[in-house]
Amino acid sequence: MKKNKFFYVMIPALLLAMASFSGCKEKTPIQTVCGVENPLTDLPWLKDLIDGFEKDAEAGYKNHVRIYQCTYKDGIGFLLEPCVGCPDAGYIFQNCEGVTLCSGGGFLGGYNCPELNIDFVNKILIWETNN
């Protein structure tokens, strides 16, 4: 009977200990995007855009803004949603240099840049306002 007690007590404890150690991993190195380590601070046009949204928020303009990183046929780009949840909300898609490649949504809706093959499904949220 002592043998069974060992298995019922020690095996779960051992599994729990192993599970807790499996979460201890080295941090993954920062992946460079657009040739920089942090596009939010290292891409001047993106930093200026974010600074503008933050100043707007301080002034009382409370739009909920999100910026995503997406892949598209030519590499990495940034999807800007300047008014999340607004009935006429649209989006703007820009490349690493800040050039607007396409836009969509708004009152007329639609998607005007299928040739870019933007991966909207796997977009990564990289910044949003604190509203």
C-alpha positions in Angstrom: 0.0 0.0 0.0 2.9 2.4 0.6 3.9 2.0 -3.0 0.5 3.3 -4.2 0.6 6.3 -1.9 4.0 7.2 -3.4 2.6 7.3 -6.9 -0.5 9.2 -5.9 1.5 11.9 -4.0 4.9 12.1 -5.7 3.9 11.7 -9.3 1.5 14.7 -9.4 4.1 16.8 -7.4 6.8 15.9 -9.9 4.5 16.8 -12.9 3.6 20.1 -11.2 7.3 20.9 -10.7 8.2 20.0 -14.3 5.3 22.2 -15.6 6.5 25.2 -13.6 10.1 24.9 -14.9 8.9 24.6 -18.5 7.7 28.3 -18.3 11.2 29.5 -17.5 12.6 30.3 -20.9 15.1 32.8 -22.1 13.5 35.9 -23.6 13.5 35.9 -27.3 15.7 38.5 -28.8 14.0 41.5 -30.3 13.3 40.9 -33.9 14.2 43.8 -36.1 11.3 45.3 -38.1 11.9 47.7 -41.0 15.6 47.6 -40.0 15.0 48.9 -36.5 14.6 47.3 -33.1 11.5 49.2 -32.0 9.5 50.7 -34.9 7.4 52.7 -32.4 10.3 54.8 -31.3 12.9 54.3 -34.1 10.8 55.1 -37.2 10.5 58.9 -37.0 7.2 59.1 -39.0 5.6 56.4 -36.7 6.8 58.1 -33.5 5.5 61.5 -34.8 2.1 59.9 -35.5 1.9 58.4 -32.0 3.0 61.6 -30.4 0.2 63.4 -32.3 -2.4 60.9 -31.1 -1.1 61.2 -27.5 -1.3 65.0 -27.7 -4.9 64.7 -29.1 -5.8 62.5 -26.1 -4.4 65.1 -23.7 -6.4 67.8 -25.4 -9.6 65.8 -24.9 -9.9 64.2 -28.3 -10.6 60.6 -27.2 -10.6 58.4 -30.3 -9.6 54.9 -29.7 -6.6 54.4 -32.0 -4.8 51.1 -32.8 -1.7 50.4 -34.8 -0.9 46.9 -36.0 2.1 45.4 -37.7 1.2 43.2 -40.7 2.9 41.3 -43.4 2.1 42.0 -47.0 3.6 40.9 -50.3 6.6 43.2 -50.0 7.4 42.7 -46.4 6.2 44.4 -43.2 3.7 47.3 -43.0 1.6 49.1 -40.5 -2.2 49.1 -40.3 -3.6 52.2 -38.6 -7.1 52.2 -37.3 -7.6 55.9 -36.3 -11.1 55.5 -34.7 -11.8 51.9 -33.5 -15.5 51.4 -33.0 -16.6 54.5 -34.9 -19.4 53.9 -37.3 -17.5 55.4 -40.2 -14.1 54.0 -39.2 -11.6 53.2 -41.8 -8.0 52.1 -41.9 -4.7 53.2 -43.5 -1.9 50.8 -44.5 1.6 52.2 -44.6 5.0 50.7 -45.4 8.2 51.1 -43.4 8.9 54.5 -44.9 5.5 55.8 -43.9 4.1 55.9 -47.4 0.4 55.2 -47.5 -0.1 52.1 -49.7 -3.9 51.9 -49.4 -6.9 52.7 -47.3 -10.3 51.3 -46.8 -13.5 51.4 -44.8 -15.1 54.7 -44.0 -18.6 55.6 -45.2 -18.2 53.8 -48.5 -16.5 50.8 -47.0 -14.5 48.5 -49.2 -11.0 47.4 -49.5 -9.0 49.0 -52.3 -5.7 47.1 -52.3 -6.1 43.4 -52.8 -2.9 43.3 -54.9 -0.9 43.9 -51.7 -2.0 40.6 -50.2 -2.1 42.1 -46.6 -2.4 39.5 -43.9 -5.1 41.0 -41.8 -5.7 37.7 -39.9 -2.3 37.5 -38.3 -1.9 41.2 -37.6 0.0 42.1 -34.3 -1.2 44.9 -32.1 1.8 47.1 -31.4 0.2 50.3 -29.9 -3.2 51.7 -28.9 -4.4 54.6 -27.0 -5.3 54.2 -23.3 -8.9 55.5 -23.6 
